[in-house]
Amino acid sequence: MKKWLIAILIIVMVFSAFAVKITIWTSEAQAPILTKLADEFKSIYGIEVEVVQVNFGDIKSKFLTAAPAGEGADIIVGAHDWVGELAANGLLEPIPFLPEKEQYLPTPLEAFTYNGKLYGIPYAFDGPALVYNKDYVEEPPKTFDELIELAKQIQDEYEGEVRGLVYDFKNFYFSSFAIFGYGGYVFGEKDGKINVKDIGLANEGAIKGLSLIKRLVDEGILESGDNYNVMDGLFKDGQAAMIINGPWAVPGWREAGIDFGVAPIPDLEPGVHPKPFFGAQGFMVNAKSPNKLYAIEFLTKFIATKDIMYRIYLADPRVPSRKDLLPMVDDVTRAFAEFLGNYGLPMPNVPEMAGVWGAMGDAISKALDQGIPVEQALKEAVDTILAGIK
């Protein structure tokens, strides 16, 4: 008998002897499938798993209150950018061993890694790519020069009734692809750890990236009033040929009857790939829980298997984190996965990231709306971020 099977049997006997119950906090998106899986786990191993639905926005705050006392959930399902704060407070247990780790895309694993340790098992990740309406775009552009030329052609042909490209460009999350693609970065690393005092958001690459976005504004492709709702509405109404958005919006496009395709965000210039932000979702273990070892076994031996991960995908169709699931998903999901898996960057999972969003949003608005030089706007943003860290 294989050693791992013997180990599972021993664990099952221990579970049964002490009547362990594992509690999971999750949002409404995952609660139904996890409840089914919990029932199956109990029928096989005799171990009860209670799934508690909590509003996504409340999971982290409730966990921060309950976990230090060894209370609350044994496992939480949430976003990778919670990891830094929770791990720094000693509330997350590292995952000591992840079976079939080689089957995971490296970027979601990186997202749940903090100071060299894996603190969660990712099941999905998502971020922006180029989405186009096939009524206007036969072949998606490969470079930004091609995108600009195509966007202008569409706007001219339809006399401004159809936008060539629109996206939420003043949102740092959506414009990060250009800043990072040219070599900008949020925080540097030192000895394998994030160095929050090393900020690369005003370096030569960041300036070049934001200047590319400014070119789109200067050439009349992007407009000052563009935001997420404008982009989403125009695309659903068939009045935008191309947008930059993520897989979370796919159901809305399908409901609107749009014949759309998904492609990589074009190269910034030949050979210079965009690097957009992405977020990952996964399972994390309460380090203060008396059941943490059992929780880890439940995740690594049951939840993290290919078949179970596929069932989670079917119930909550986000881009899966396992490579071996990609042949089993639809073409749209696969397109997002291949682009983000190759070029995406996880949002930094440290608490200091909280001060970056507003500062960079202000910098983009100053440079693209108020006429402040790109260099000055970015330098002011870095100064603001550093002041907040101090």
C-alpha positions in Angstrom: 0.0 0.0 0.0 1.3 3.4 -0.9 2.7 5.5 1.9 0.5 8.5 1.2 -2.6 6.2 1.4 -1.5 4.8 4.7 -0.9 8.4 6.0 -4.5 9.3 5.0 -6.0 6.3 6.7 -4.1 7.2 9.9 -5.2 10.8 9.7 -8.8 9.6 9.2 -8.6 7.5 12.3 -7.3 10.4 14.3 -10.0 12.7 12.9 -12.7 10.2 13.9 -11.3 9.7 17.4 -11.4 13.3 18.3 -14.5 14.3 16.3 -12.7 17.2 14.5 -14.8 19.7 12.6 -13.2 21.9 10.0 -14.8 25.3 9.4 -14.5 27.2 6.2 -15.4 30.8 5.6 -16.2 31.6 2.0 -18.3 34.0 -0.1 -21.5 33.3 -2.0 -19.6 32.4 -5.2 -17.9 29.3 -3.7 -20.3 28.3 -0.9 -22.6 26.0 -2.9 -19.9 23.8 -4.4 -17.8 23.7 -1.2 -20.9 22.6 0.7 -21.3 19.7 -1.8 -17.7 18.8 -1.5 -17.8 19.0 2.3 -20.6 16.4 2.3 -18.6 14.1 0.0 -15.6 14.4 2.2 -17.6 13.5 5.2 -19.1 10.5 3.5 -15.7 9.2 2.5 -13.6 10.1 5.6 -16.2 10.6 8.3 -14.9 14.2 9.0 -17.4 17.1 9.2 -16.6 20.2 7.3 -18.8 23.2 7.9 -19.1 25.8 5.2 -20.1 29.2 6.4 -21.1 31.9 3.8 -19.6 35.3 4.7 -19.7 38.4 2.5 -16.5 38.6 0.6 -15.7 42.1 1.9 -16.1 40.9 5.5 -14.0 37.7 5.5 -10.6 39.4 6.2 -11.8 41.8 8.8 -13.8 39.1 10.7 -10.7 36.8 10.5 -8.4 39.5 11.8 -10.7 39.7 14.9 -11.3 36.0 15.5 -8.1 34.3 14.5 -5.7 35.7 17.2 -7.9 34.0 19.8 -7.8 30.7 17.9 -11.5 31.2 16.9 -13.4 31.6 13.7 -12.6 29.7 10.6 -10.0 27.0 10.2 -9.8 27.8 6.5 -10.7 31.0 4.6 -11.2 31.5 0.9 -10.0 34.8 -0.3 -7.7 37.0 -2.3 -3.9 36.7 -2.5 -3.3 40.3 -1.5 -4.6 39.5 2.0 -1.6 37.3 2.6 1.0 39.9 3.6 -1.1 41.5 6.4 -2.4 38.1 7.7 1.0 36.4 7.6 2.8 39.4 9.1 0.4 39.1 12.1 1.1 35.4 12.4 -2.4 34.4 11.4 -1.6 32.2 8.4 0.0 28.8 8.5 2.4 28.0 5.6 1.5 25.2 3.3 4.4 22.8 3.9 3.9 20.6 0.8 1.7 21.0 -2.2 1.2 17.8 -4.2 1.5 18.1 -7.9 2.9 21.6 -7.5 4.4 21.4 -11.0 0.9 21.3 -12.4 0.2 24.9 -11.2 0.9 27.9 -13.2 3.8 29.7 -11.5 2.1 33.1 -11.3 -0.8 32.2 -9.0 1.7 30.3 -6.7 3.8 33.4 -6.6 0.8 35.5 -5.6 0.3 33.4 -2.5 4.0 33.4 -1.6 5.2 35.8 1.1 8.9 36.0 2.3 9.6 32.8 0.5 6.8 30.7 1.9 3.6 29.5 0.3 0.6 30.7 2.5 -2.3 29.5 0.3 -3.4 27.1 -2.4 -4.7 29.1 -5.4 -7.6 27.7 -7.3 -8.2 30.6 -9.7 -6.8 33.9 -10.9 -7.9 36.8 -13.1 -6.8 40.0 -14.7 -7.2 42.1 -17.9 -6.6 41.2 -21.5 -7.6 42.7 -24.8 -11.3 42.0 -25.6 -12.6 42.8 -29.1 -15.9 42.9 -30.9 -15.6 40.6 -34.0 -18.1 42.8 -35.9 -15.3 45.4 -36.1 -12.0 43.6 -35.5 -11.2 40.5 -37.6 -7.6 40.1 -36.4 -6.5 41.6 -33.0 -3.5 43.9 -33.2 -0.1 42.5 -32.2 1.6 45.8 -31.2 0.4 49.1 -29.9 1.2 50.9 -33.1 -1.2 48.5 -34.8 -3.8 49.0 -32.1 -3.6 52.8 -32.5 -3.9 52.6 -36.3 -6.8 50.2 -36.1 -8.6 52.2 -33.4 -8.4 55.4 -35.5 -9.6 53.5 -38.6 -12.7 52.3 -36.8 -13.5 55.7 -35.3 -13.1 57.3 -38.8 -15.2 54.7 -40.5 -18.1 55.0 -38.1 -17.7 58.7 -37.7 -17.2 58.6 -34.0 -20.3 56.4 -33.3 -18.0 53.5 -32.4 -15.0 53.9 -30.2 -11.8 52.1 -31.3 -10.6 51.5 -27.8 -11.9 52.4 -24.4 -10.9 51.2 -20.9 -10.6 52.5 -17.4 -7.2 54.0 -18.0 -7.0 56.2 -15.0 -7.2 53.1 -12.8 -3.7 52.0 -12.0 -4.8 48.3 -12.0 -5.8 48.6 -15.7 -2.9 50.7 -16.9 -0.2 48.7 -15.0 0.5 46.6 -18.1 2.4 49.5 -19.7 4.2 50.7 -16.6 5.5 47.3 -15.7 6.1 46.2 -19.3 8.7 48.9 -19.8 10.4 48.1 -16.4 8.5 50.0 -13.8 7.7 48.2 -10.5 5.9 48.8 -7.3 8.3 47.4 -4.7 11.7 45.9 -5.2 13.1 42.7 -3.6 16.1 42.2 -1.3 17.3 38.7 -0.2 14.0 37.2 -1.5 11.9 39.6 0.5 9.8 42.6 -0.7 11.6 45.9 0.0 8.8 48.5 0.4 11.3 51.3 0.5 12.4 50.5 -3.0 9.7 51.9 -5.3 10.1 51.8 -9.0 7.0 53.8 -10.1 9.0 56.9 -11.2 11.9 55.1 -13.0 12.6 55.3 -16.7 10.4 52.4 -17.5 7.4 53.7 -15.5 7.7 57.1 -17.3 7.8 55.4 -20.7 4.8 53.3 -19.8 2.6 56.2 -18.7 3.8 58.2 -21.7 2.4 55.4 -23.9 -1.0 55.7 -22.2 -0.8 59.5 -22.6 -0.2 59.0 -26.4 -3.6 57.2 -26.5 -5.2 60.3 -25.0 -3.3 62.8 -27.1 -4.2 61.0 -30.3 -7.9 61.1 -29.4 -8.4 57.4 -28.7 -9.0 57.6 -25.0 -11.3 60.3 -23.5 -11.1 62.0 -20.2 -14.5 60.7 -19.0 -13.6 57.1 -19.6 -14.1 54.8 -16.7 -15.1 51.2 -16.0 -18.9 51.8 -16.4 -18.4 53.7 -19.6 -16.2 51.0 -21.0 -18.6 48.2 -20.0 -21.7 50.0 -21.3 -20.2 50.9 -24.6 -19.0 47.4 -25.3 -22.3 45.8 -24.3 -24.1 48.2 -26.6 -21.8 47.4 -29.5 -20.3 50.9 -29.5 -16.7 49.9 -28.6 -14.5 47.8 -30.8 -11.8 47.0 -28.3 -11.6 47.2 -24.5 -9.2 46.0 -21.8 -11.1 44.0 -19.2 -11.1 40.7 -17.3 -13.0 37.4 -17.3 -15.4 38.5 -14.5 -17.3 40.5 -17.2 -17.7 37.6 -19.6 -21.3 36.7 -18.5 -22.4 40.3 -19.2 -21.0 40.3 -22.7 -22.6 37.0 -23.5 -26.0 38.2 -22.2 -25.7 41.3 -24.4 -25.2 39.1 -27.4 -21.7 40.4 -28.3 -19.6 38.2 -30.6 -16.3 38.8 -28.8 -12.8 37.5 -28.8 -10.0 37.6 -26.2 -6.3 38.3 -27.1 -3.2 39.3 -25.3 -2.8 43.0 -24.7 -0.6 44.0 -27.7 3.2 44.3 -27.3 4.1 47.9 -26.3 6.6 47.7 -29.1 8.0 44.7 -31.0 9.5 42.3 -28.4 8.3 44.4 -25.4 5.5 42.5 -23.7 2.9 44.1 -21.5 2.8 43.0 -17.8 -0.7 43.5 -16.3 -1.6 43.1 -12.7 -3.7 40.1 -11.8 -5.4 38.8 -8.6 -5.5 35.2 -7.4 -8.1 33.5 -5.2 -7.3 30.6 -2.9 -7.5 28.7 0.4 -5.6 29.9 3.5 -5.2 28.1 6.9 -5.6 29.7 10.3 -2.3 29.4 12.1 -4.0 29.8 15.5 -6.5 27.1 14.9 -6.2 23.8 16.9 -7.3 22.1 13.7 -4.7 23.5 11.4 -3.0 20.3 10.6 -6.3 18.7 9.7 -7.2 21.7 7.6 -3.9 21.4 5.6 -4.6 17.7 5.0 -8.1 18.5 3.8 -6.8 21.0 1.4 -3.7 19.2 0.1 -5.1 15.7 -0.2 -8.7 16.5 -1.3 -9.4 20.1 -2.5 -6.1 20.5 -4.4 -6.6 17.5 -6.6 -7.3 17.9 -10.3 -10.8 16.5 -10.3 -12.0 18.6 -7.3 -10.4 21.8 -8.7 -12.2 21.2 -12.0 -15.5 20.9 -10.2 -14.8 24.2 -8.4 -14.1 25.7 -11.8 -17.4 24.5 -13.3 -19.3 26.0 -10.3 -17.3 29.2 -10.2 -15.9 29.6 -13.8 -12.8 31.7 -13.2 -9.4 31.1 -14.8 -8.0 27.9 -13.1 -4.6 28.0 -11.5 -3.8 24.4 -12.6 -2.2 24.0 -16.0 -3.7 20.5 -16.4 -7.2 22.0 -16.3 -6.7 24.4 -19.3 -7.4 21.8 -22.0 -10.8 21.2 -20.1 -12.0 24.8 -20.1 -13.6 27.0 -22.8 -11.6 29.0 -25.3 -12.2 32.3 -23.7 -11.0 31.2 -20.2 -8.0 29.5 -21.8 -7.1 32.7 -23.7 -7.1 34.7 -20.4 -5.1 32.0 -18.7 -2.4 31.8 -21.4 -1.8 35.5 -21.4 -1.9 36.1 -17.7 0.0 33.0 -16.9 2.9 34.1 -19.2 3.0 37.9 -18.6 0.8 38.7 -15.6 2.2 40.1 -12.3 0.4 39.5 -9.0 -0.6 42.6 -7.1 1.9 42.9 -4.2 0.5 41.1 -1.1 2.0 43.4 1.5 -0.1 45.9 3.6 1.9 48.9 2.2 0.2 48.3 -1.2 -2.9 50.1 0.3 -1.2 53.4 -0.2 -0.2 52.8 -3.8 -3.6 52.8 -5.4 -4.7 56.3 -4.6 -1.3 57.8 -5.2 -0.9 56.2 -8.6 -4.5 57.0 -9.6 -3.8 60.7 -8.8 -0.6 60.6 -10.8 -2.3 59.2 -13.9 -5.0 61.8 -13.6 -2.5 64.6 -13.2 -0.5 63.5 -16.2 -3.4 62.7 -18.5 -6.0 65.2 -17.4 -4.2 68.2 -15.8 -1.2 68.6 -18.1 1.4 67.9 -15.4 4.5 66.3 -16.9 4.6 62.5 -16.5 7.9 62.6 -14.7 6.6 65.1 -12.1 3.3 63.3 -11.6 5.0 59.9 -10.9 7.7 61.4 -8.6 5.0 63.0 -6.5 3.2 59.7 -6.3 6.3 57.9 -5.1 6.9 60.7 -2.5 3.3 60.2 -1.3 3.7 56.4 -1.0 7.0 56.7 0.9 5.6 59.3 3.3 2.7 56.9 4.0 5.1 54.0 4.7 7.2 56.1 7.1 
